[in-house]
Amino acid sequence: MKLIDNLCSKIQLSLKKPLNKDPSSSIGINSEETSIENFRGPVSMEKPPFFPESRNPVEEGQQSAVPDDLLSDGCSSSSTQVKKMKASQKLRDLQWGYQVINSSSLDLHSISFYLSQPATGCHQETENSIKLNISKESLSHFSDLLVLLKTSKCTQASLRDLEFHQVEWELQQVRNLRVLLENSSSIKQLVFKRNRFTAQCLSELSEVLKKNGVIKEIMLSESNIGPIGASLLASALKVNGSLEELQIWEDSIGSKGAEELSKMIEVNSTLKLLTIFDSKSITATPLISAVLARNRSMEVHIWNGENKEKTFKVVEFVPENSTLRIYRLNVSGACRVACALGMNSTVKSLDLTGVRLKSRWAKEFRWVLEQNGTLKEVNLSNTCLKDKGVVYVAAGLFKNHSLQKLYLKGNWFGGVGVEHLLCPLSRFSALQHQANVNLKSLTFGGKRNKIGRDGLAAILQMLTSNESLTSFGIYNDGSLKPDDIVRIFRKGKGKLPKWQINSSECIYAGRHLQCDDSSHMFLTPGFFPRLQVHLHNKVMGLRNQYGATYSLEKYVISMSINGIYVRVELGGQLGYYVDLLACSTKHLTETLRLFQQLIIPAIQSLCHGVTLTENIIRPECVRNLIPPRYRRNQLLPLQVLKQALLSVSADNMYDYQHTWDLVADSGRTIVGAGFDYARDLLSDDDFREVLQRRYHDLHNLAGELQIPLDNSQDGQNHASTTSEETEGKIEPTFAGIAKGVEEVLQRLTIIQQELRDIKQEIQGLRYYEYRLLMELNRKVNYLVNYNVQVEERKVPNMFYFVRTENYSRRLITTMISGINALRLHMLCEYRGEMHVVEDQIGCEVMQVDNSAVKCLAPYMTKFMKLVTFALKIGAHLAAGMGEMIPDLSREVSHLLASPAAYSAAGVAAAGVVGVAAAGRVERNRGSRNIQQDLKAAQQWVVDFLRDQRCSGGRDIAEKFGLWRVRYRDSGQIAWICRRHIYARASEIIEVPL
């Protein structure tokens, strides 16, 4: 309180000077008897619309009028007492301000200092903010208040904003401010309006910002910091990691200050908003160039004012919508910005509308188009570009792979510029590809644009050969004649085709015939006219054509045969593909047979030396006759679909679905995402071909496993043999795993002869796979339990190793000395339903040595062979195993000895077949058999788990999720998962260790 008393004495001394008796200058008070809250006088202020509004915009020198009833205490009404009240008004008001700052009576968030005011006083503007007016005669109070603030702990804890108006800073005052900011952890914003700083004060303020980690916003307005102040600010912000907003208004930081701030931007990544209002537009160039070159996500607004009369925006960058808008910049500045855009990844839309550009800038922008991979839209309208400048832009389009929209309205180029501009969007020979296929929208034209004959020829060539543009605009070009416009529209717009029939019973089919190597093969210009004649002769020569119709367009053949309507479309003048589209009410197989027996042979007969691949076109595209440019991503190679059907089990073949992606253009949906059943994409002939290959593959599978054919054994008697008898006769070798499927193999011919339709064929295949599965499960169960003497089955028998790569598990198929970072896992051994246990922890194997390889390598080879067999016939044994071998085929394909290994239902596990095939060299090793291999491997597991202190039942349950049980019927021991214990409780008895 001593400090308060001292300050109050200073206030009393200052009151000896005459007071301003104007009532309009009096301030609202808050005395002990009267409380005035949220009292605020009128506001009068004139600012340009772009100028940031102050938190408490009160006119300098303007005070709030206090009603007369608040100036009287109700006890005396004499004029002398009123004058005394007015005379003591300032004393009590400023004293109240001191008390508020020093105490916690108000939760102060904001304090505004207004110096050089006509009168001194304090005013509470809002519940959490006060305004302190200090007259020229009382400037010492400003220093006192700063001292009070730096020592007031209560105010420091809540204060967020400080505003300083018309302050002429002294070095000691800045140092007091520095102490205040160092002690406060809550002040986020500093505002300086019409302040004056000496070089020493600016240096001191710079040191404050270097160490402060709390302040988020700084605004300097009309404070004449100049290039020196900007340089000092820049040096501070190079190390400051907290400031997010910097605003410098109505000041001239000069080119030197702008360059220093640009160097700051290169190293400062926390600044989110930069606003500059400078008297010279040259300051914009280095600042925005640094933001772009360093890919800063910083919002930038740079204004320019000439003599404070004409104000305009120079540059605006908004990271939220990735848009850079340049309003005014000289050619040198525009070139520097273009250089910064070369490797930029934050700008997607660039707008230079109205900026006067020259060929020098266009030369730099060519490099931007070649290097930048994020620009999607560029607007160069009304930029005065001439032919030379457009030639540079066109050169950049040849190597650009991202730009989608280009606007060039209101420029000054002519036919030469149009020719070069459209060159990367056109094709001129059969060997040439369209250089730019990403640009979707192009616009040019204007009163000073002169397209001329050369430009018109280039437009017609582009419209004939272009395959990417979806929007093309020519605006207000006076050189084009009405006939020229008609010619353009004839090329660019045609009548939308429709099918002659349209009902719910219609089916739609399409095939896309494409040159196998489209980069070197193409259909010659004379191909389609010859096809039109050749196909006409074939159609009209049919005996059962029943009033077939046949019509021709330039690149289209339309025909109808026996109620099937067909369109044959060539892929442009220099096409490398032919599309066949059909609509009919007949069966899909009958429609596709027309393709296979009539149209495709006719096409192939004219394509000497050219290989055509067949693709399925999405039926939805055929139904709506979607333009070819949108059908490009709606194709499915026929062989890929057939191979996919081979990779699923017989149960899932008939309901297999293929999913199509969405097709959109400029946000407009052309074809929605969807799916089609494979049976609706293939004819019955194609489906039967897939089934025949499946049967053939299963034959090859049995051959891979060397299944001996015992012709003396009767199939029926074998089928009725009990499992115990079979297991007693089968040798425990991997070559004998599938010996019991002989009956199924012998029945194959009978099954094929009895099939009548697709569903019957699938049923036959399902039966075939089921019998193979039953034999596999029965014999695997025998192999799992063949050696009960090894530690009395105290550990699981079926184990495997995995390695974690890129957050996924990968199955180890071969064991090599020195391999490390593996995990040992165990399979659930429940008979007939062996599978991978989910969320199994397993045991870590730090490194595999030579002795481990000797014990484990034979087992690994044979185990992978067993998994291969299971995957091929969809056995439950392989459940969870296939997803751990995502691309094994590529790694072991060199080990394959038989091409048949890559077909069949196990396409996803083709690599596993390679590992199984690699084990064929071991078949002639002599006496070593599966018993020896398994015994050595299992003994290694027993020893390993003992070393890991995981030999007890509780330990195995914790690490592998397996429990030891005994089957009630056979008495055999198995290790199974918790799910099987619950589901098969009536068939097992837990046998804990």
C-alpha positions, 0 to 999 in steps of 0.5 A, spaced: 500 500 500 506 504 500 506 504 493 499 506 492 500 512 497 506 514 493 502 514 487 496 518 490 500 523 492 503 524 485 496 525 483 494 530 488 500 534 486 498 534 479 491 536 480 494 543 483 494 545 475 487 548 472 482 543 470 478 542 464 471 545 466 468 542 459 463 537 462 464 534 455 471 532 457 469 529 464 469 521 465 464 516 468 466 515 476 466 509 480 466 512 487 465 508 494 457 510 494 456 509 486 458 504 481 458 505 474 458 499 470 459 498 462 458 505 461 461 507 454 460 514 451 459 515 443 464 513 438 466 517 432 471 514 427 473 514 420 477 509 417 478 505 410 474 499 410 480 495 410 483 498 416 483 493 422 478 495 427 481 497 434 478 493 440 476 499 443 475 504 438 474 511 442 476 518 438 482 521 441 481 526 446 473 524 447 470 523 454 464 520 456 459 525 459 457 523 466 450 525 468 448 530 473 445 526 478 451 521 478 455 527 480 451 529 486 451 525 493 444 527 494 446 531 500 448 538 497 446 541 491 449 548 491 454 549 485 460 550 489 459 543 491 458 541 484 464 544 482 468 541 488 466 534 485 468 535 478 475 538 481 476 531 485 473 527 479 480 526 476 483 524 482 478 519 484 478 516 477 485 515 476 486 513 483 480 507 482 484 505 476 490 504 480 486 500 485 483 496 480 490 494 477 493 493 484 487 488 486 483 483 483 476 487 484 476 486 476 478 480 472 482 484 467 483 482 460 485 488 456 488 495 458 488 500 453 493 506 454 491 513 451 497 518 451 497 526 450 490 526 451 486 533 453 484 530 460 487 524 465 482 519 467 480 512 467 474 509 464 471 501 464 469 500 457 467 493 458 466 488 464 473 486 463 477 492 460 479 499 462 481 505 458 487 509 461 487 516 458 493 520 460 494 528 459 500 531 456 501 534 463 501 527 467 505 523 462 509 520 468 503 516 470 504 512 464 511 510 467 508 509 474 502 504 471 507 500 467 511 499 474 505 497 477 503 492 472 510 489 472 509 488 480 501 486 480 501 479 480 493 479 480 493 483 474 498 479 470 495 472 471 488 475 467 491 480 463 491 478 455 491 484 451 495 491 451 494 497 447 498 503 446 496 509 443 500 515 441 506 513 446 513 516 445 517 511 448 523 512 453 528 506 454 526 505 461 519 504 459 520 499 454 524 495 459 519 496 464 514 493 459 519 487 458 519 485 465 512 485 465 512 481 459 517 476 462 513 475 468 506 474 465 504 468 462 497 470 459 498 476 455 497 474 448 496 481 444 500 487 443 497 493 439 501 499 438 498 505 434 501 512 432 507 510 437 514 513 436 520 508 438 527 510 438 532 505 435 534 503 442 527 502 444 526 498 438 532 494 439 530 492 446 523 490 444 526 486 439 530 482 445 523 481 448 520 478 442 526 473 442 525 470 449 518 471 449 514 464 448 507 467 450 505 473 445 501 470 439 499 477 436 503 484 434 500 489 431 504 496 429 500 501 426 502 508 424 508 507 428 514 509 423 518 503 425 521 503 418 526 499 415 530 498 421 524 496 425 522 491 420 529 488 420 529 488 428 523 485 428 525 480 423 531 478 427 527 477 433 522 472 429 527 468 427 528 465 433 521 466 436 517 460 436 510 463 439 508 469 435 502 467 430 500 474 427 504 480 425 500 486 422 504 492 420 499 498 418 500 505 414 508 504 415 514 504 410 518 498 411 522 499 405 525 494 400 530 492 405 525 491 411 521 487 406 527 483 404 529 482 412 522 479 413 522 474 407 529 471 410 525 471 417 519 467 413 524 462 411 526 460 418 520 461 421 514 456 421 509 458 426 507 465 423 500 464 421 498 471 418 502 476 415 498 483 414 502 489 411 500 496 409 505 499 406 506 506 401 510 502 396 508 495 393 515 493 392 515 490 399 510 485 396 515 481 392 520 478 397 515 477 402 510 472 398 516 469 394 519 467 401 512 464 403 511 460 396 518 458 396 518 455 403 511 452 402 509 456 408 501 455 410 501 462 412 495 467 410 498 473 407 495 480 405 499 486 402 496 492 401 499 499 398 497 506 399 499 512 395 499 518 399 493 515 404 488 516 398 488 511 393 489 504 397 489 497 393 491 490 395 497 487 392 497 480 394 493 475 397 494 468 399 489 464 403 492 457 405 485 454 407 483 454 399 490 454 396 488 460 392 494 465 390 491 472 388 495 477 385 492 484 384 498 488 382 505 487 381 511 489 376 514 484 371 520 483 375 516 482 381 511 477 377 518 473 375 520 472 382 513 470 384 513 465 378 520 462 380 518 461 387 512 457 384 516 452 381 517 447 387 511 450 391 506 445 393 501 449 397 498 453 391 492 450 387 489 456 384 493 462 381 489 468 379 493 474 375 487 477 372 489 484 370 496 484 371 500 486 365 505 480 364 510 480 358 514 474 355 519 475 360 514 472 365 511 467 361 518 464 360 519 463 367 512 460 368 513 455 363 518 452 368 513 452 373 508 448 369 513 443 367 516 442 375 509 444 379 505 438 380 499 441 385 497 447 380 490 445 378 487 452 376 491 458 372 487 465 370 491 469 366 485 473 363 487 480 361 494 480 362 496 483 355 500 476 353 502 476 346 504 470 341 511 470 344 508 469 351 503 464 349 508 460 346 512 459 352 505 457 356 504 452 351 511 449 351 510 448 359 503 444 357 507 439 354 510 436 360 505 439 365 501 433 369 496 437 374 493 443 371 486 442 369 483 449 368 486 455 364 483 461 362 486 466 357 481 471 356 482 478 354 489 477 351 493 480 345 495 473 341 493 471 334 493 465 330 500 463 331 499 463 339 492 459 338 496 454 334 502 453 339 497 453 345 493 447 342 499 443 340 499 439 346 492 438 346 492 435 339 495 429 335 497 430 328 499 422 326 498 415 328 504 414 332 503 421 336 500 421 343 496 427 346 502 430 350 497 433 355 491 429 357 490 433 364 487 439 362 479 439 362 477 446 361 481 452 356 478 459 355 481 464 350 478 470 346 477 477 346 476 483 342 484 484 341 484 476 340 485 475 332 484 467 331 485 467 323 485 461 319 491 458 322 488 458 329 481 456 326 485 450 323 488 448 329 482 449 333 478 444 328 484 439 329 484 439 336 477 438 336 478 432 332 483 428 336 483 431 343 481 426 348 481 430 355 478 437 354 470 437 357 470 445 356 472 449 351 470 457 350 472 462 345 469 469 348 468 475 343 473 474 338 471 478 332 476 475 327 471 468 327 466 468 321 459 465 322 461 459 318 467 458 322 463 458 328 458 453 325 464 448 323 467 448 330 460 446 333 460 441 328 466 438 330 465 439 338 458 438 339 454 432 336 447 429 337 447 424 343 446 417 341 440 413 344 438 406 343 432 404 339 429 400 344 429 401 352 425 397 357 426 393 363 427 387 360 433 389 356 440 387 357 447 391 355 453 388 354 460 391 351 467 389 349 473 393 348 478 391 343 485 394 344 491 394 341 496 390 346 501 395 345 498 401 344 505 405 344 507 402 338 501 399 335 495 402 332 489 402 327 491 405 320 486 410 317 484 405 312 482 400 317 475 403 319 472 404 312 474 397 310 471 394 316 465 398 314 464 394 308 467 388 310 462 387 316 456 389 311 457 384 307 458 379 312 451 381 315 447 381 309 450 374 307 447 371 313 442 366 312 438 368 318 439 375 319 431 377 318 431 384 316 438 386 319 439 393 318 446 397 317 448 404 317 454 408 317 457 414 320 464 417 320 467 413 326 461 408 328 457 402 325 450 401 327 446 395 326 441 390 328 440 383 327 435 378 330 433 383 335 440 385 337 442 392 336 449 393 336 454 399 335 461 399 333 465 405 335 472 407 333 477 410 338 478 417 334 481 418 327 488 415 330 484 410 334 488 404 337 481 401 340 474 399 337 468 398 342 463 394 341 456 396 344 450 391 344 442 392 347 437 387 346 432 383 350 435 376 349 440 372 353 446 375 355 450 369 352 446 370 345 448 377 345 455 375 346 456 370 341 454 375 336 460 378 338 465 372 338 462 369 332 461 375 327 464 382 329 470 380 333 473 375 327 471 380 322 475 385 326 481 381 327 481 379 319 483 386 318 488 387 323 494 383 320 500 383 325 496 387 330 494 383 337 487 385 340 486 384 347 479 384 350 476 388 355 469 388 358 465 395 358 461 396 364 454 395 362 451 401 365 456 405 361 453 401 355 446 402 357 447 410 357 452 410 351 457 414 356 462 418 351 468 414 350 473 419 354 469 417 361 469 409 359 476 409 359 476 407 367 470 403 366 474 397 363 475 390 366 480 385 362 476 379 360 482 374 362 483 378 369 475 376 371 476 369 369 483 369 373 479 372 379 473 367 379 479 361 379 481 364 386 475 363 389 472 357 392 466 353 388 461 356 393 463 363 391 463 363 384 456 364 382 455 370 386 462 373 385 462 381 384 466 386 381 466 393 383 466 399 379 469 406 381 466 413 380 467 417 374 466 424 375 468 431 371 469 437 375 465 435 381 459 432 376 458 425 377 458 421 370 457 414 373 456 412 380 460 407 383 457 400 383 458 393 382 456 387 377 455 380 378 461 376 374 455 372 371 452 378 368 459 380 365 460 373 362 457 368 357 455 361 359 461 359 354 466 363 358 463 361 365 464 353 363 471 355 360 473 357 367 470 351 370 473 346 366 480 350 368 478 349 375 477 341 374 484 341 370 487 345 376 485 340 381 488 334 377 494 338 376 494 339 384 493 332 385 499 330 380 504 336 384 503 332 390 504 325 387 498 322 388 499 314 386 493 311 382 491 305 385 487 302 379 485 295 383 482 299 389 474 300 388 472 307 389 465 305 392 469 300 397 474 306 399 468 311 400 465 306 405 472 305 409 472 307 416 477 313 418 481 308 423 482 303 417 484 308 412 489 312 417 492 305 419 493 304 411 496 310 409 503 312 410 505 318 414 508 322 408 506 328 405 506 324 398 500 320 402 496 326 404 491 326 398 491 318 397 484 317 399 482 322 393 483 317 388 475 316 388 474 323 386 479 323 381 476 317 377 469 320 378 471 327 374 469 324 367 463 322 369 461 329 373 463 333 367 459 328 362 452 329 367 453 337 367 447 340 364 448 348 366 452 353 370 449 351 376 450 344 375 457 344 374 458 349 380 455 343 384 459 338 381 465 342 382 463 343 390 462 336 391 469 334 388 472 340 392 468 337 398 471 330 397 478 333 397 477 337 403 474 331 407 480 326 405 485 332 407 482 333 414 482 326 416 489 325 414 492 331 417 489 330 423 493 323 423 499 327 422 498 332 427 497 326 432 502 321 430 507 322 435 504 322 442 511 320 445 514 327 444 514 330 451 507 326 451 504 332 447 506 337 452 506 343 447 502 344 440 505 340 434 503 345 428 507 351 428 510 357 424 514 363 424 512 370 422 516 377 421 512 384 422 513 388 416 510 395 415 505 393 420 503 387 417 505 380 418 509 376 413 509 368 413 516 365 413 516 360 408 524 358 408 529 358 414 536 361 413 541 361 418 542 368 421 535 370 420 532 374 426 526 378 429 522 372 428 516 370 432 514 363 433 506 362 433 502 356 433 495 353 430 489 351 433 489 344 432 482 342 432 481 336 427 478 339 421 478 346 423 485 348 424 486 355 423 491 361 425 489 364 432 487 371 432 491 376 437 496 371 439 502 374 442 507 368 440 514 368 442 520 372 439 526 368 436 532 373 436 536 369 431 536 362 428 543 358 428 545 352 423 542 347 428 535 350 428 536 350 420 537 343 420 531 341 425 526 346 422 528 347 414 525 340 412 519 341 416 518 348 413 518 345 406 513 340 408 508 345 412 508 350 406 506 344 401 500 342 406 498 349 406 498 350 399 494 344 398 489 347 403 489 354 400 487 351 393 481 347 395 479 352 400 480 348 406 479 351 413 486 349 415 489 355 411 484 360 415 488 366 416 494 364 413 493 367 406 493 374 408 500 373 411 503 371 404 500 377 400 506 377 394 509 371 395 509 368 388 514 374 386 519 372 391 519 364 389 517 364 382 524 362 380 523 355 384 517 353 380 518 347 376 511 346 373 507 352 369 500 348 372 502 351 379 500 358 377 493 356 375 487 353 380 483 356 385 490 358 389 492 364 385 493 368 391 497 363 394 501 361 387 508 363 391 506 357 396 506 353 390 513 355 388 515 353 395 512 346 395 515 345 388 522 347 391 521 341 396 520 336 390 528 335 390 527 332 397 523 326 395 528 322 393 532 323 399 531 316 401 529 313 408 528 320 411 520 321 412 515 325 415 516 322 422 523 324 422 522 331 420 517 332 425 520 329 430 526 333 430 522 340 429 518 338 435 523 337 439 526 343 437 520 347 439 520 343 446 527 345 447 526 352 445 519 353 449 523 350 455 529 356 454 523 361 454 520 358 460 514 357 457 513 350 458 507 350 462 500 350 460 498 357 463 504 359 459 502 356 453 495 359 454 498 366 455 502 366 449 499 362 444 491 362 446 491 354 446 489 349 451 490 342 452 484 337 451 483 330 449 477 328 444 472 324 448 471 319 442 478 317 440 482 319 446 487 323 442 490 330 445 490 336 441 491 344 443 485 348 441 483 355 442 478 358 447 473 359 441 473 351 440 473 349 447 466 353 448 463 351 441 465 343 442 465 342 449 461 336 448 466 333 444 472 334 448 475 334 455 480 339 458 487 336 460 491 341 463 498 340 465 
